[in-house]
Structure formats: C-alpha cells, structure tokens
Amino acid sequence: MIDFIKYELNNVNPDTLEGSRYLDFHSKVNTKTGELGTFINAYYRGLEFKIFEPTSANPIRRITVEGSLHKYWNKGAHNFNDFGIVEVKEVISDLQKKFLIKPENCILKQLEIGVNIKPPEKTKTILKHCLIHKTDRLKWIFTHDEGNYIQAKYQQYILKIYDKKQHYKNRGFNIEDEVLRIEIKYTKMPYLKSKGIMTIADLLKYSLYNFTPELIKQWHKVIFYDFKALPGTQYEQTYSNPNYWENLNYENFKYHRKNLNNIIKAHPENIKFQIAKLIKSKAEFLNTETTEINPLYIRLKTVVSTSENNDPNRRFCQVTGLNISMQKEESILLSHTGLKYYYKTDKKIFKEVKRKFLSTLWSEADHKKQIKEIAHNIRNKANNQRIKQSNLYPTHQTNLLDIVTIKRH
C-alpha cells in the first residue's frame, strides 16, 4: 500500500553513504559562476539520496531519501502490480543491508498510501463520473511521470484517482486487466503524528491495513454519478452535472449528497459501493503474511509474497539489474527500448545508468546517440562477464557440481 515516501535520515554518517558502492553522488554546478549547489545527490532504483551541506540553520550535514518503494521493489520500472507488506519489508530490509538504513532512523516527511484495484467497469468511465470531492470539483492533472489523473488538493494531503493501466500501457507494458489507483498523499505530518507515526518503524507498528478506513472514507466523499443506479430516476440529469453541485448552498448540498448515496445504496449493482468493497479486500490481501515451511532455505520459515514468482512484469537485466519488462520477452539485457522508456518516464533511472555505462566521450551527445552507446557498453560488459566465466570454468574441466551429480547417481 505504500508508494512514494520521503524521509530524513538520522544516525547515519553521510560519509558512509558517499562511500557506498551502490551510490554515485554528484553536485550541481552553476556553469556561469562555478558555484556548487547546496547538496549532492545520487539515485538507486528510482530512490533519490540527497546530502545537504551545513548551513547556519542546520550546522550538521542532513540526509534525505525520497521516491517510490514500490518502484524500488520493481527495480525502478513501475508500480502497477501488487506491493504488499511482504514486499515492503523486503525493500526495507534491502535498504538496511545496503545502506545501513534502520526504520527507526527514518523521520517521515511525506507518505503515499493507496491501492490498485481491478474495477467493476472501465477505469476511464469511472473517472469520468467522479465529479466532486467534499465540496470541490475534482481537477484533471497531467504529469510526465503519471500521465492524466484526477485529484483533490488540501493543506495536508492530496487525494488522487487515476488509470494506472493506461499510464503504463502507453510506456510499452502489456497489461490485460483494468487498474484503478486510489491513493492519499500526506504532504504534511499532523494526521500521521496523531496516529503516533513519526518514523518508518512507527508506520510498520501501526500497520498499513489501518489506513483502509481512511481510504474508503475519502472515496465515499466523492460525489460519484453512479451510471448503474441513477439512469431513469428524476435526478438523472441534475446529479450528473458538476456545476449543479458547485452552486448548491451547503445545507442543500448535504441533503442532495445524502439523497444520492441513498439512491446508490438501493441499487444492487451500484458501482460506488463495489469499489469500496474492492479497496477493503485488496488492503486485506496486501497486508496478509502467510508463512510456509521451505527446506531449501536455512531459515525454516519464509513468507509468501503477494506477487507470483512468474510475474511477467518483473524481468530484470542481467548486467544493470533494472527491470526490462517493457522489452521483448526474450530480452536479457537493457536495450534501446528499455533505455528510451527510462529516458521518457524516469530521468533519475536514466541518469543512473548513464553515469555507469556512458563514456565521457559522449557526454555532450544527444540522448539518441547516448542510448546507442549505453546499450553497446551494456552488451560489452555482458560479453566480458561470459568470457570471464568460461575462463574460470572451462567446459572440459570437471567442477564440484559435476562431482556431486556423479556421486548421487
């Protein structure tokens, strides 16, 4: 249920992060004055790590981390598949292992909570019939990262509803089912603090499932023209018009909102309450941890992931480790297609790859030439790895696995 997150990192030495083999920090330089920026930053699987230089207000170097944990789990590519508590803990464990980031040291600044559901009707149709949230019209927004979505923005949070399938279908992914995303982005901390949530450790202790009532509550505050329930009633025309709702005084607004919800409830095939049930059931599914006995692991108990092992949208490049699910099924390396995808949809990922696999010779070339050279260097590295492996283990040389196999037979 967690997606975007931003936190300040305490009790971690900035020098430790700067020395990490996973991070390549850079500073922005003013080309006119030669003046350095106020922070250095690095990217890893879509997360941005920033180390701020000391100031009079903050005499100690500060560290912030921000980005999508869901995308991190998919190695930077997307966030349309299921991402439950098991995967959240895997990501947090990976961050602790690689960067010594403990959950109790992550002071939350922003947090996105939401679910992806398979809606009972076309997502586009549902979005078109979402008119008002509370008393304000839902606004259509466009961003390069997320495409079109509708939102209601308030002082402490933003409600967003959108078609996640369409976003990623446009980027080359093969997604069969409709995917409706409903999320709350907490931009300020008062609500979370009222629940005792200040760190990631607090968040896990509180339980992500406890955000479910708030998600459903915000969905029920949407004035939704239910196209299953309202046609044929005397309110068919008036309730479908957002201008009608906006021009009501508050008392009339409350009366007609209650009347609308009563009409919807009375219809057995209504869309609005079906979606509320889907939010609840998906949240339950994502927050279930099922243990199983697995004799292949030293740890006797492991948890069953909410994502199947054969998920076609979790295929990774053998060299970069990045997700290449947007490429052809037979792909094993990040190629032109994947590089173009990251260039268009996530410049952070593209810059990360560029820094590692592009020679300074091509640093001033256009992005098309850079993509060609990066893909070439990735192929070269893969070939070098194969040559090194074949030199270490020639086909004529008997190895330990062969001996074990012979003895067993």
One Martini backbone bead per residue (centre of mass of N, CA, C, O) as a GRO file, in nm:
protein
  409
    1MET     BB    1   0.050   0.066  -0.012
    2ILE     BB    2   0.313   0.184  -0.055
    3ASP     BB    3   0.494   0.443  -0.217
    4PHE     BB    4   0.561   0.724  -0.167
    5ILE     BB    5   0.865   0.860  -0.002
    6LYS     BB    6   0.976   1.081   0.272
    7TYR     BB    7   1.299   1.117   0.443
    8GLU     BB    8   1.489   1.161   0.728
    9LEU     BB    9   1.827   1.078   0.813
   10ASN     BB   10   1.940   0.925   1.099
   11ASN     BB   11   2.232   0.796   1.224
   12VAL     BB   12   2.400   0.866   0.951
   13ASN     BB   13   2.683   0.872   0.779
   14PRO     BB   14   2.752   1.038   0.495
   15ASP     BB   15   3.018   0.884   0.427
   16THR     BB   16   2.885   0.609   0.392
   17LEU     BB   17   2.720   0.681   0.140
   18GLU     BB   18   2.955   0.791  -0.036
   19GLY     BB   19   3.101   0.491  -0.013
   20SER     BB   20   2.899   0.352  -0.177
   21ARG     BB   21   2.867   0.121  -0.443
   22TYR     BB   22   2.556   0.222  -0.520
   23LEU     BB   23   2.667   0.526  -0.515
   24ASP     BB   24   2.665   0.837  -0.727
   25PHE     BB   25   2.777   1.137  -0.654
   26HIS     BB   26   2.649   1.474  -0.723
   27SER     BB   27   2.700   1.812  -0.834
   28LYS     BB   28   2.578   2.116  -0.885
   29VAL     BB   29   2.677   2.358  -1.137
   30ASN     BB   30   2.740   2.680  -1.209
   31THR     BB   31   2.835   2.775  -1.526
   32LYS     BB   32   2.894   3.084  -1.462
   33THR     BB   33   3.028   3.071  -1.150
   34GLY     BB   34   3.103   2.772  -1.021
   35GLU     BB   35   2.889   2.711  -0.821
   36LEU     BB   36   2.781   2.517  -0.580
   37GLY     BB   37   2.559   2.335  -0.446
   38THR     BB   38   2.369   2.241  -0.150
   39PHE     BB   39   2.388   1.948  -0.287
   40ILE     BB   40   2.409   1.599  -0.305
   41ASN     BB   41   2.340   1.328  -0.548
   42ALA     BB   42   2.162   1.004  -0.575
   43TYR     BB   43   2.077   0.694  -0.750
   44TYR     BB   44   1.843   0.410  -0.666
   45ARG     BB   45   1.587   0.261  -0.799
   46GLY     BB   46   1.450   0.573  -0.785
   47LEU     BB   47   1.606   0.673  -0.554
   48GLU     BB   48   1.680   0.972  -0.365
   49PHE     BB   49   1.992   1.097  -0.254
   50LYS     BB   50   2.058   1.350  -0.002
   51ILE     BB   51   2.328   1.588   0.072
   52PHE     BB   52   2.352   1.846   0.292
   53GLU     BB   53   2.493   2.124   0.356
   54PRO     BB   54   2.592   2.328   0.579
   55THR     BB   55   2.427   2.564   0.794
   56SER     BB   56   2.318   2.791   1.016
   57ALA     BB   57   2.054   2.622   1.072
   58ASN     BB   58   2.235   2.351   0.966
   59PRO     BB   59   2.541   2.234   1.088
   60ILE     BB   60   2.451   1.958   0.975
   61ARG     BB   61   2.447   1.705   0.773
   62ARG     BB   62   2.192   1.616   0.559
   63ILE     BB   63   1.945   1.346   0.501
   64THR     BB   64   1.763   1.238   0.210
   65VAL     BB   65   1.477   1.029   0.108
   66GLU     BB   66   1.323   0.961  -0.222
   67GLY     BB   67   1.036   0.769  -0.334
   68SER     BB   68   0.953   0.449  -0.465
   69LEU     BB   69   0.913   0.143  -0.320
   70HIS     BB   70   0.770  -0.004  -0.547
   71LYS     BB   71   0.981   0.054  -0.767
   72TYR     BB   72   1.219  -0.065  -0.621
   73TRP     BB   73   1.110  -0.358  -0.631
   74ASN     BB   74   1.104  -0.306  -0.966
   75LYS     BB   75   1.370  -0.161  -1.041
   76GLY     BB   76   1.228   0.137  -1.138
   77ALA     BB   77   0.973   0.089  -1.346
   78HIS     BB   78   0.708   0.025  -1.150
   79ASN     BB   79   0.343   0.039  -0.986
   80PHE     BB   80   0.098  -0.189  -1.084
   81ASN     BB   81   0.145  -0.399  -0.894
   82ASP     BB   82   0.175  -0.582  -0.624
   83PHE     BB   83   0.232  -0.422  -0.281
   84GLY     BB   84   0.308  -0.552   0.010
   85ILE     BB   85   0.427  -0.621   0.322
   86VAL     BB   86   0.644  -0.812   0.222
   87GLU     BB   87   0.778  -0.612   0.019
   88VAL     BB   88   0.833  -0.384   0.212
   89LYS     BB   89   1.028  -0.551   0.394
   90GLU     BB   90   1.230  -0.612   0.171
   91VAL     BB   91   1.314  -0.321   0.114
   92ILE     BB   92   1.400  -0.241   0.402
   93SER     BB   93   1.614  -0.465   0.421
   94ASP     BB   94   1.784  -0.370   0.178
   95LEU     BB   95   1.851  -0.085   0.290
   96GLN     BB   96   1.997  -0.191   0.542
   97LYS     BB   97   2.212  -0.361   0.400
   98LYS     BB   98   2.330  -0.131   0.197
   99PHE     BB   99   2.281   0.159   0.403
  100LEU     BB  100   2.205   0.142   0.712
  101ILE     BB  101   1.880   0.158   0.719
  102LYS     BB  102   1.674   0.230   0.976
  103PRO     BB  103   1.346   0.270   1.053
  104GLU     BB  104   1.398   0.453   1.320
  105ASN     BB  105   1.573   0.675   1.125
  106CYS     BB  106   1.299   0.748   0.964
  107ILE     BB  107   1.179   1.069   0.905
  108LEU     BB  108   0.886   1.169   0.819
  109LYS     BB  109   0.741   1.387   0.542
  110GLN     BB  110   0.619   1.176   0.332
  111LEU     BB  111   0.307   0.998   0.214
  112GLU     BB  112   0.188   0.707   0.027
  113ILE     BB  113  -0.149   0.574   0.012
  114GLY     BB  114  -0.260   0.269  -0.164
  115VAL     BB  115  -0.458   0.117  -0.437
  116ASN     BB  116  -0.493  -0.153  -0.665
  117ILE     BB  117  -0.771  -0.211  -0.884
  118LYS     BB  118  -1.033  -0.407  -1.020
  119PRO     BB  119  -1.280  -0.282  -1.176
  120PRO     BB  120  -1.624  -0.315  -1.274
  121GLU     BB  121  -1.524  -0.098  -1.477
  122LYS     BB  122  -1.409   0.124  -1.664
  123THR     BB  123  -1.189   0.356  -1.567
  124LYS     BB  124  -1.267   0.596  -1.747
  125THR     BB  125  -1.565   0.596  -1.663
  126ILE     BB  126  -1.525   0.646  -1.362
  127LEU     BB  127  -1.370   0.915  -1.381
  128LYS     BB  128  -1.596   1.073  -1.537
  129HIS     BB  129  -1.799   1.027  -1.263
  130CYS     BB  130  -1.605   1.208  -1.102
  131LEU     BB  131  -1.680   1.526  -0.960
  132ILE     BB  132  -1.658   1.540  -0.635
  133HIS     BB  133  -1.480   1.660  -0.339
  134LYS     BB  134  -1.682   1.720  -0.116
  135THR     BB  135  -1.704   2.061  -0.257
  136ASP     BB  136  -1.496   1.998  -0.489
  137ARG     BB  137  -1.365   1.985  -0.783
  138LEU     BB  138  -1.223   1.767  -0.975
  139LYS     BB  139  -0.893   1.758  -1.108
  140TRP     BB  140  -0.710   1.770  -1.394
  141ILE     BB  141  -0.392   1.608  -1.439
  142PHE     BB  142  -0.050   1.651  -1.571
  143THR     BB  143   0.223   1.414  -1.601
  144HIS     BB  144   0.501   1.247  -1.710
  145ASP     BB  145   0.492   1.012  -1.495
  146GLU     BB  146   0.142   0.973  -1.467
  147GLY     BB  147  -0.024   1.151  -1.631
  148ASN     BB  148  -0.357   1.122  -1.597
  149TYR     BB  149  -0.550   1.282  -1.328
  150ILE     BB  150  -0.738   1.298  -1.032
  151GLN     BB  151  -0.783   1.574  -0.787
  152ALA     BB  152  -0.754   1.664  -0.431
  153LYS     BB  153  -0.642   1.961  -0.266
  154TYR     BB  154  -0.476   2.008   0.043
  155GLN     BB  155  -0.287   2.106   0.307
  156GLN     BB  156  -0.213   1.777   0.400
  157TYR     BB  157  -0.348   1.654   0.129
  158ILE     BB  158  -0.391   1.409  -0.148
  159LEU     BB  159  -0.627   1.308  -0.384
  160LYS     BB  160  -0.596   1.015  -0.603
  161ILE     BB  161  -0.727   0.927  -0.938
  162TYR     BB  162  -0.642   0.647  -1.166
  163ASP     BB  163  -0.503   0.510  -1.477
  164LYS     BB  164  -0.256   0.276  -1.469
  165LYS     BB  165  -0.273   0.119  -1.729
  166GLN     BB  166  -0.241   0.355  -1.932
  167HIS     BB  167   0.030   0.458  -1.844
  168TYR     BB  168   0.187   0.174  -1.910
  169LYS     BB  169   0.088   0.121  -2.195
  170ASN     BB  170   0.231   0.377  -2.314
  171ARG     BB  171   0.526   0.235  -2.216
  172GLY     BB  172   0.497  -0.096  -2.316
  173PHE     BB  173   0.307  -0.252  -2.145
  174ASN     BB  174   0.141  -0.565  -2.067
  175ILE     BB  175  -0.201  -0.502  -1.979
  176GLU     BB  176  -0.506  -0.652  -1.926
  177ASP     BB  177  -0.613  -0.520  -1.679
  178GLU     BB  178  -0.770  -0.315  -1.497
  179VAL     BB  179  -0.636  -0.004  -1.325
  180LEU     BB  180  -0.723   0.133  -1.017
  181ARG     BB  181  -0.618   0.429  -0.847
  182ILE     BB  182  -0.607   0.488  -0.485
  183GLU     BB  183  -0.485   0.790  -0.311
  184ILE     BB  184  -0.284   0.917  -0.036
  185LYS     BB  185  -0.107   1.228   0.015
  186TYR     BB  186   0.112   1.315   0.266
  187THR     BB  187   0.251   1.647   0.303
  188LYS     BB  188   0.181   1.636   0.607
  189MET     BB  189   0.200   1.524   0.962
  190PRO     BB  190  -0.050   1.541   1.164
  191TYR     BB  191  -0.205   1.277   1.109
  192LEU     BB  192   0.028   1.080   1.169
  193LYS     BB  193   0.092   1.185   1.457
  194SER     BB  194  -0.195   1.112   1.573
  195LYS     BB  195  -0.093   0.790   1.529
  196GLY     BB  196   0.226   0.773   1.602
  197ILE     BB  197   0.372   0.870   1.320
  198MET     BB  198   0.733   0.927   1.243
  199THR     BB  199   0.828   0.650   1.136
  200ILE     BB  200   0.873   0.353   0.983
  201ALA     BB  201   0.843   0.188   1.239
  202ASP     BB  202   0.566   0.308   1.315
  203LEU     BB  203   0.419   0.222   1.058
  204LEU     BB  204   0.447  -0.087   1.101
  205LYS     BB  205   0.314  -0.093   1.382
  206TYR     BB  206   0.036   0.027   1.295
  207SER     BB  207  -0.041  -0.056   1.011
  208LEU     BB  208  -0.152  -0.039   0.690
  209TYR     BB  209  -0.449  -0.137   0.726
  210ASN     BB  210  -0.539   0.125   0.902
  211PHE     BB  211  -0.590   0.298   0.623
  212THR     BB  212  -0.856   0.193   0.499
  213PRO     BB  213  -1.081   0.377   0.618
  214GLU     BB  214  -0.964   0.637   0.484
  215LEU     BB  215  -0.991   0.553   0.191
  216ILE     BB  216  -1.299   0.503   0.200
  217LYS     BB  217  -1.382   0.779   0.301
  218GLN     BB  218  -1.270   0.941   0.056
  219TRP     BB  219  -1.443   0.794  -0.153
  220HIS     BB  220  -1.726   0.873  -0.023
  221LYS     BB  221  -1.665   1.193  -0.082
  222VAL     BB  222  -1.746   1.127  -0.361
  223ILE     BB  223  -1.914   1.253  -0.630
  224PHE     BB  224  -2.098   0.990  -0.784
  225TYR     BB  225  -2.208   0.898  -1.096
  226ASP     BB  226  -2.416   0.630  -1.103
  227PHE     BB  227  -2.473   0.440  -1.401
  228LYS     BB  228  -2.657   0.214  -1.251
  229ALA     BB  229  -2.862   0.393  -1.058
  230LEU     BB  230  -2.973   0.677  -1.207
  231PRO     BB  231  -3.104   0.588  -1.446
  232GLY     BB  232  -3.453   0.694  -1.454
  233THR     BB  233  -3.438   0.918  -1.270
  234GLN     BB  234  -3.499   1.249  -1.160
  235TYR     BB  235  -3.157   1.282  -1.127
  236GLU     BB  236  -3.000   1.227  -1.390
  237GLN     BB  237  -2.915   1.527  -1.471
  238THR     BB  238  -2.831   1.687  -1.214
  239TYR     BB  239  -2.615   1.472  -1.087
  240SER     BB  240  -2.419   1.497  -1.358
  241ASN     BB  241  -2.364   1.803  -1.266
  242PRO     BB  242  -2.113   1.992  -1.132
  243ASN     BB  243  -2.252   2.273  -1.126
  244TYR     BB  244  -2.482   2.197  -0.940
  245TRP     BB  245  -2.306   2.133  -0.688
  246GLU     BB  246  -2.147   2.408  -0.671
  247ASN     BB  247  -2.433   2.590  -0.637
  248LEU     BB  248  -2.483   2.485  -0.368
  249ASN     BB  249  -2.563   2.502  -0.070
  250TYR     BB  250  -2.469   2.334   0.204
  251GLU     BB  251  -2.747   2.216   0.286
  252ASN     BB  252  -2.825   2.110   0.002
  253PHE     BB  253  -2.579   1.941  -0.039
  254LYS     BB  254  -2.627   1.740   0.192
  255TYR     BB  255  -2.901   1.639   0.096
  256HIS     BB  256  -2.814   1.535  -0.194
  257ARG     BB  257  -2.591   1.349  -0.104
  258LYS     BB  258  -2.773   1.161   0.061
  259ASN     BB  259  -2.966   1.093  -0.168
  260LEU     BB  260  -2.760   0.969  -0.358
  261ASN     BB  261  -2.662   0.740  -0.164
  262ASN     BB  262  -2.943   0.605  -0.138
  263ILE     BB  263  -2.977   0.531  -0.435
  264ILE     BB  264  -2.722   0.361  -0.457
  265LYS     BB  265  -2.778   0.153  -0.229
  266ALA     BB  266  -3.054   0.045  -0.366
  267HIS     BB  267  -2.856  -0.062  -0.580
  268PRO     BB  268  -2.717  -0.374  -0.646
  269GLU     BB  269  -2.505  -0.251  -0.895
  270ASN     BB  270  -2.335  -0.055  -0.768
  271ILE     BB  271  -2.021   0.103  -0.789
  272LYS     BB  272  -1.926   0.250  -0.530
  273PHE     BB  273  -1.949  -0.002  -0.326
  274GLN     BB  274  -1.770  -0.193  -0.483
  275ILE     BB  275  -1.509  -0.027  -0.452
  276ALA     BB  276  -1.497  -0.030  -0.144
  277LYS     BB  277  -1.467  -0.342  -0.127
  278LEU     BB  278  -1.205  -0.357  -0.297
  279ILE     BB  279  -1.027  -0.196  -0.109
  280LYS     BB  280  -1.055  -0.385   0.134
  281SER     BB  281  -0.961  -0.656   0.001
  282LYS     BB  282  -0.683  -0.555  -0.095
  283ALA     BB  283  -0.573  -0.474   0.183
  284GLU     BB  284  -0.589  -0.755   0.305
  285PHE     BB  285  -0.403  -0.896   0.103
  286LEU     BB  286  -0.144  -0.703   0.140
  287ASN     BB  287  -0.154  -0.768   0.480
  288THR     BB  288  -0.069  -1.067   0.433
  289GLU     BB  289   0.109  -1.321   0.626
  290THR     BB  290   0.239  -1.618   0.494
  291THR     BB  291   0.353  -1.915   0.611
  292GLU     BB  292   0.631  -2.138   0.524
  293ILE     BB  293   0.787  -2.436   0.450
  294ASN     BB  294   1.149  -2.430   0.354
  295PRO     BB  295   1.416  -2.653   0.295
  296LEU     BB  296   1.607  -2.453   0.107
  297TYR     BB  297   1.632  -2.296   0.373
  298ILE     BB  298   1.767  -2.206   0.665
  299ARG     BB  299   1.516  -2.074   0.707
  300LEU     BB  300   1.224  -2.223   0.787
  301LYS     BB  301   1.074  -1.946   0.754
  302THR     BB  302   0.864  -1.803   0.513
  303VAL     BB  303   0.724  -1.573   0.293
  304VAL     BB  304   0.449  -1.500   0.099
  305SER     BB  305   0.414  -1.349  -0.178
  306THR     BB  306   0.191  -1.136  -0.360
  307SER     BB  307   0.390  -1.216  -0.584
  308GLU     BB  308   0.456  -1.389  -0.842
  309ASN     BB  309   0.735  -1.539  -0.974
  310ASN     BB  310   0.598  -1.515  -1.286
  311ASP     BB  311   0.603  -1.221  -1.326
  312PRO     BB  312   0.622  -1.043  -1.627
  313ASN     BB  313   0.690  -0.754  -1.460
  314ARG     BB  314   0.980  -0.916  -1.345
  315ARG     BB  315   1.228  -0.834  -1.546
  316PHE     BB  316   1.593  -0.857  -1.566
  317CYS     BB  317   1.893  -0.732  -1.603
  318GLN     BB  318   2.209  -0.890  -1.595
  319VAL     BB  319   2.372  -0.613  -1.541
  320THR     BB  320   2.186  -0.374  -1.400
  321GLY     BB  321   1.896  -0.492  -1.268
  322LEU     BB  322   1.681  -0.384  -1.438
  323ASN     BB  323   1.380  -0.338  -1.559
  324ILE     BB  324   1.253  -0.526  -1.878
  325SER     BB  325   0.929  -0.554  -1.932
  326MET     BB  326   0.914  -0.354  -2.197
  327GLN     BB  327   1.037  -0.579  -2.342
  328LYS     BB  328   1.109  -0.845  -2.481
  329GLU     BB  329   1.088  -1.164  -2.359
  330GLU     BB  330   1.395  -1.244  -2.458
  331SER     BB  331   1.519  -1.046  -2.285
  332ILE     BB  332   1.844  -0.977  -2.086
  333LEU     BB  333   1.890  -0.674  -2.172
  334LEU     BB  334   1.941  -0.351  -2.177
  335SER     BB  335   1.795  -0.154  -2.423
  336HIS     BB  336   1.671   0.077  -2.625
  337THR     BB  337   1.382   0.050  -2.520
  338GLY     BB  338   1.443   0.084  -2.214
  339LEU     BB  339   1.601   0.353  -2.235
  340LYS     BB  340   1.367   0.515  -2.357
  341TYR     BB  341   1.175   0.470  -2.123
  342TYR     BB  342   1.351   0.609  -1.900
  343TYR     BB  343   1.382   0.881  -2.044
  344LYS     BB  344   1.066   0.946  -2.042
  345THR     BB  345   0.981   0.844  -1.724
  346ASP     BB  346   1.296   0.829  -1.575
  347LYS     BB  347   1.564   1.024  -1.529
  348LYS     BB  348   1.699   0.895  -1.285
  349ILE     BB  349   1.760   0.621  -1.410
  350PHE     BB  350   1.908   0.718  -1.661
  351LYS     BB  351   2.141   0.864  -1.509
  352GLU     BB  352   2.245   0.615  -1.363
  353VAL     BB  353   2.327   0.462  -1.623
  354LYS     BB  354   2.497   0.680  -1.757
  355ARG     BB  355   2.724   0.697  -1.537
  356LYS     BB  356   2.808   0.382  -1.576
  357PHE     BB  357   2.782   0.346  -1.931
  358LEU     BB  358   2.912   0.633  -2.013
  359SER     BB  359   3.125   0.793  -2.187
  360THR     BB  360   3.272   1.106  -2.191
  361LEU     BB  361   3.276   1.126  -2.504
  362TRP     BB  362   2.927   1.138  -2.488
  363SER     BB  363   2.818   1.376  -2.292
  364GLU     BB  364   2.726   1.586  -2.547
  365ALA     BB  365   2.532   1.414  -2.666
  366ASP     BB  366   2.260   1.297  -2.770
  367HIS     BB  367   2.030   1.070  -2.651
  368LYS     BB  368   2.045   0.871  -2.889
  369LYS     BB  369   2.350   0.824  -2.881
  370GLN     BB  370   2.366   0.741  -2.584
  371ILE     BB  371   2.186   0.491  -2.604
  372LYS     BB  372   2.363   0.337  -2.801
  373GLU     BB  373   2.622   0.331  -2.616
  374ILE     BB  374   2.501   0.201  -2.367
  375ALA     BB  375   2.405  -0.063  -2.499
  376HIS     BB  376   2.688  -0.144  -2.594
  377ASN     BB  377   2.823  -0.156  -2.306
  378ILE     BB  378   2.634  -0.373  -2.189
  379ARG     BB  379   2.707  -0.595  -2.391
  380ASN     BB  380   3.010  -0.598  -2.327
  381LYS     BB  381   2.985  -0.677  -2.031
  382ALA     BB  382   2.839  -0.946  -2.080
  383ASN     BB  383   3.068  -1.072  -2.250
  384ASN     BB  384   3.291  -1.048  -2.034
  385GLN     BB  385   3.149  -1.229  -1.827
  386ARG     BB  386   3.143  -1.485  -2.003
  387ILE     BB  387   3.447  -1.510  -2.048
  388LYS     BB  388   3.527  -1.525  -1.751
  389GLN     BB  389   3.358  -1.779  -1.687
  390SER     BB  390   3.490  -1.970  -1.900
  391ASN     BB  391   3.781  -1.944  -1.779
  392LEU     BB  392   3.708  -2.054  -1.494
  393TYR     BB  393   3.492  -2.273  -1.652
  394PRO     BB  394   3.564  -2.502  -1.836
  395THR     BB  395   3.407  -2.754  -2.011
  396HIS     BB  396   3.646  -2.977  -1.950
  397GLN     BB  397   3.603  -2.907  -1.649
  398THR     BB  398   3.565  -3.034  -1.347
  399ASN     BB  399   3.318  -2.981  -1.109
  400LEU     BB  400   3.155  -2.998  -0.815
  401LEU     BB  401   2.870  -3.051  -0.935
  402ASP     BB  402   2.952  -3.297  -1.101
  403ILE     BB  403   3.045  -3.476  -0.862
  404VAL     BB  404   2.775  -3.478  -0.711
  405THR     BB  405   2.611  -3.604  -0.943
  406ILE     BB  406   2.774  -3.866  -0.970
  407LYS     BB  407   2.737  -3.972  -0.676
  408ARG     BB  408   2.420  -3.987  -0.687
  409HIS     BB  409   2.437  -4.207  -0.930
   0.00000   0.00000   0.00000
